[in-house]
Amino acid sequence: MKKVLLIGCGMQAYGAALDLIKFGNPGELILADAFPEMITKLTAFLQKHASPQKITALKLDAADIDATAKAAQGCDLILNTAPYQYAVDITKAAIQAKVPMVDLGGDTDMVLKQLALSDEAKAAGITIIPDCGMGPGMTNITVGHAMEILDSAETIITRDGGIPLNPTPPLFYHLVFAIETLTNEYTGMTTQMRDGKMIEIAPMMEIEQCDLPVVGKVEATHGMGMLSTLPWTYEGRVKNLENKFVRYPGHLTFLKTLRDVGFFSREEIKTEKGMFQPRAMTKAVMEKFLMPKGGEKDVSFIQTISEGTKDGKKVQIEHWICDYSDALTGLTSMQRTTGFTASIVGQMIVSGRLTQKGVLPPELGVPKMPFFDDIQKRGFEFKWSQKEV
């Protein structure tokens, strides 16, 4: 791997960049961000925990398609870890530069707009895989694996989460990705599939009590962007298809109350101090309160249970992926599961293990068993089983 352009030097970039250096060993890694101080912090982290051949800093506005395309010239890969609102612009830049790209996704509307550019990516002779995080990302790949095995699927449900191992009240949670993404999970509508039809569900309208390995008794609910492209990919092949994110008991009820009262509203209200947007205030307070203080241990996990038929017999397929924070590097499990996934898929493209051209969702584009082999090389716990029921 000669040269890679990494766009966005925030929280999830740390895992992606570290994995890329350790397993991809690029001759040059260009770190691009609108804020130079973010590049400086990430550079120091990589120099401490890896042995990069060459790191180049680049101040870049990711919304500037021409500037991004120019920065990508001569690169083997664009690894986009910038916030999801830049995804379409960076996709257009990748096509313009004729450079493959992966990103973390997280917003279904954005990903569908990226998929609409598939013919242009094919004409440019490149592969683009959006949504390569933990969920969506690894969750899509587990569902895709099950769908490659099953002749028909009755029910597929994925539960995933990144939560502290030792939660503290009152929220029993700490922030492991951007606050904007978190608040979107709690407020945006999500597309799920029931009885063969796509339906829209608001987060926290249905809260499931469940008992999972490692974390025990938890709650799960639907979240915006989590199921992503799966309903469109498997429409007509699966009857019930759902994804839920996991929190400790009490958290979801509290956040639902905040939302229902109006604390996530973007509509400004008048106060004695002037106009005021509740959502902006809530984000600021939550970000400050939920930001890890240092030393917290966390766990990220995915459980996918798929039921259907194979060769005329009813079968159940279960996937389990689990990972923990790394005390040596200081990476959270979310940084590892999210960033490593994007890095692995990017390396698959560059190495020629992933050859299909166009813009592809991970459930269709990523080779399943090679991916599962790669995450185990990173120390992730992975197992899957198939049994008749």
N, C-alpha and C positions, 0 to 999 in steps of 0.2 A: 504494500500500500504506500503510494508516494505522498499524496497530500489530501487532507480532509479539512473541510470548512465546517466548524461547529458554530451554530448561530444560537445565541442566548446563553448567558453564563450564570443563570440562576441555580436554584436548589437542585434540580434534576440533572443539570449538566455535569455535576461532579461525578456521579456514577457512570454516566455515559462516556465522559472523557477518560476516566481512569481505566475503564474496561477496554476502550479503544486502544489506548497506549499499550496496555499489558498484553492484549491478544491480537491486535492489528498492527502495532508497531509502525505507525505512519512516519514517513520521513519528515513531514512537516504537519503540524496541527495549527490551523488558523482559528483563534478564538475571537469571535465577533460579538459585539454587544453595543448598545447605544450608550452604555455607561462604563467608561474605562475602569472605574474602581472595581466593578464586577469581574472584569478580565484579570485585573491584578490579583484579586483574591483567589480566583480559580487557578491561575498560573502558579501561585505559591503552593497551593494544595497539591497540584500535580508534580511539581518539582520535589516536594517532600515525600510523596508516596509512590512515585513512579520514576521512570528514567526516559523522559521524552527526548527524542532526537532533536527536535526544533519546535518551539512554540512562537507563533507570530500573533501579535495583538492587532485587532482591527476595529476601529469605531464604525459601527454600521447601523443604519436605520433599516430594520427588517421590512418595513413597508415600502421601501424604495426598490422596486423590482429590478431596474437597470443596474443599480449599485450592487445589489446582491448577486445578480448574474455575472457582473464583472468580477466580483470577489471570488466566485466559484470557478472561474476559468482555470483550466489545468488541474482541477481537483478530481479525485476518484469518487468522492462522496460528499454530499451535504448532510450533516447530522443536525437536524433542527430540534432544539430543546427550548425554543422561544415560546412565549404564551400562545395559546391556540388561535388567537385572533389574527396572527400573522401567517397562518398555515397556507392559505390560498395564494397570497402574494409570493411566498417563498417557493411554493410549487410552480408558479408561473416562471419564477426566476430560474429554477432548476431546469425547466423545459427549454427556456431561452438559452441557457448555458450548455444544455445537453449533458447534464451531470446527474447521476442517480441521487435519490434522496430518501431519507426516512424521517419521521417525526413522532411526537408523543401523542398527538391527537387530543381527544378529550371533549370535543364538541361535535356532535353528530352532524349538524347542519354544515359545518365547515368541511367535514370529511366527505359528505355527499357532493359538495361543490368540487372538492379535489378529484373525486372519482369521475366527475363529468369531464375532466381534462384528460382522461385516459387515452383517447385517440391522439391527442397532441403529444403525449409522452411517448406513445408508440412510434409516431412519426419522427420523434427526436432520438429514438433508439435507446430509451432509458427505462429504468424501473423505479417506481416511486411507491413506497409502502407507508401510508399514514397510520396513525393509531397504534404505534409500537411502544406502548407503555406496559404497565402491569394490567390495569383494567380501565379502559379497553387496551388490548394488546395480547398479553399472555392468555387472558380469558377467551379472546377470540380464537386463539390457536388451540386451546383445549376443546372448545366446541367444534372447531373445524376438524380436529382429529376424530372426535366421536362421529361426526357426520360422514367422514370418509369410511367408517366401519359400518354404520347402520344402513339398512335398506330404506327404512322409514323411521321417523322419530315421533314419539308421542309427547314426551316432556323432557325439556332440558332446562336446568336451573343452575346458575352460577352464583356462589356467594363469595365475596372477596373483601378484604380489608387490610388496612395498615394501622395498627393500634398499639398503644404502649403495653408492655408486659406487666408493668406495675402502675395501673391507672390511679389517678388521684381525683377526688371530687373538686368541684361539682360537675365538671363536664366529662371526666374520665377519658380525656383525649388530649393529644398535642399535635401541633401543625406539622405535617410532613410534606406538604406541597403548597403551591401558591394559594393565597387566601381567596382570590377571585374564583379559582377552580372549585375550591371547597364550598363557597357560598352558592355557586351554580348548582352543585350537587343537591343542595338542600332546597332549591327554589325552582329549577327548570323542569319542564315536563319531559317525560321520557317515553320512548316507544317500546312497548313490549308486545308479545304475541300470545293470544289466548284463543283457543278453538279455531285456530287457523287464520285469525284476523289480527291485524295490527291495531293496537289500542294505545291511547295516551293516558299515562298515569302520573300524578303528581307525587313527588317524594313524601314519605312519611304519612301517606294516607292509609297505607297498609304496613303495619309493623309486625314482623314475624319473630317469635321467640324460638331460638334454636340452641343446640348444644354442639359445639365444634371441637375438633382436636386442638390441643395446645391452649386455646383461650377459654374453653368451657362455655358457660351460659352467656349468650350474647343476643343482640337484636339485629335484625336485618330489614332493609327497606330498599325500594327502587331509588335510583339516582340519575340525574340528567347525564346523558352521554355514556353511561356505563355499558349498555348493551350495544350501542353504536350501530354498525352496519349489519349486524347479524340478522335482524328481521327481513331486511331486503335481500340479503344473500340467500336465505333459506326459506323464503316465502313459498308455500306450496309443498314443502318437504318436511316441515315440523309443525306440530299442532300447537304446542305450548312452549314458549321460549322466554325466559326471564332472567334478569340479573339483579342482584341485590348487594348493597354494600353493608358492612358489618360495623357495629359499635357496641360498646358495653351498655348494659341496662340503664335506663334513665336518660341517656344522652339524647336520643331521638325525640322523646316526648318533650324535653326542654326546648330543643331547637324548633320543633313544630309549633310550640307555643309562641316563641319569638316571631316565627314567620307569620302565623295566623294573626297576631296582634298588629303586625305591620313593620317590624324592625328590619325586614329585608326589602321594603318598598323603595323604589327609585323615585316615587312621586314626592316632590319637595313640599314641606309643610312650613307654615309661618310660625315663628316663635318670637319671644321678646328680644332675642339676639339676632333676629333676621331669618332668612330662608335656610332650610335645613333638610338634608336628605337622610332618612333613617338608614338606608343600606350602607352608605359611606361611613356613617358613625359605627354601625354594627361591625363592619369589616375591620375598621381601625381598632376597635376594642377587642374583638376576637383575636386578631393577629397578635396584638400585644400580650393578651392573656394566654393564648395557646402556644406561643413560640417556645420551643424547648429551651430549658435553662442550661442544658449541658449534662451529659452522662446518662440521660434516659435510655433505656433499652426498649426496642420496639420489635414487632413481628409483623410480617406481611404474609398473606396466605390466599390461596384460591382453592375452592372446592367446586367442582363441576360434576353434577350427576345427570346422566343422560339415559333415558329409557326409550326403547323402541324395538324394532324387529330386525333380525339378521337370519337369513336363510329360513324364514318361516317360524323362527323361535323368538320369544320375548327375552330380551337381554337388557342388562343394566351395565353401563360403563361409568366408572368414577375416576376422576383425576384429582390429585392433591399436590399442590405446590406450596412450599413454605420456606421462608428465609428470615434471618435475624439481623439486627444491626451489627456492625463490625467495629469493635472497640479499637482495633489497630488503626484504621483509617478515619474513624468517626462517622462513616457513612451510615445513615439510617437504612433500615430494610427497604423502605419505599424508594430511596435513592438507588439502591442496588437493583430491586426488581424492575423499576421503571427504566432507569438509565441503561442497565445492562441489556435489557430487551432490545432497545433501540440500537445499541452498539452491535449486538449479535446479528440482528437482521441486516444492518448496514454492511457488516463484514461478509455476510452470506452473499450479498449482491456483488461486492467488489471481488470476492474470490471465485465467483461463477457458480456457486452452489444454488443461487436463486437467479434464474435466467429469463423468466417471462417478462415481457415488456409491457409498459402501460402503468396506470395507477391502480393498484390492487389492494383490497383490504387484507389484513394479516391472515384471516381464516382461509383465504384462497391462495395467497401468494407465498406464505412461509412454509417450507418443508417441515413437517411436524416432528418426526423422530430425530432428525439432525438437530432441531432446535432444542428438544428435550435433552439430548445428549450434551449440548453446549451449556445449558443452565446448570446441569449437574457438575460440569467442570468448574463452574463458578462457586460451587458449594451449596447450591439450592437443594432442598429436599424435594424429591419428585417421585411419585408413584402413580400408576394407573392400573385398573383392573377391569376385567370383563367377565360377567357371569350370567347364567340363565336365571330368570325369575319367573 
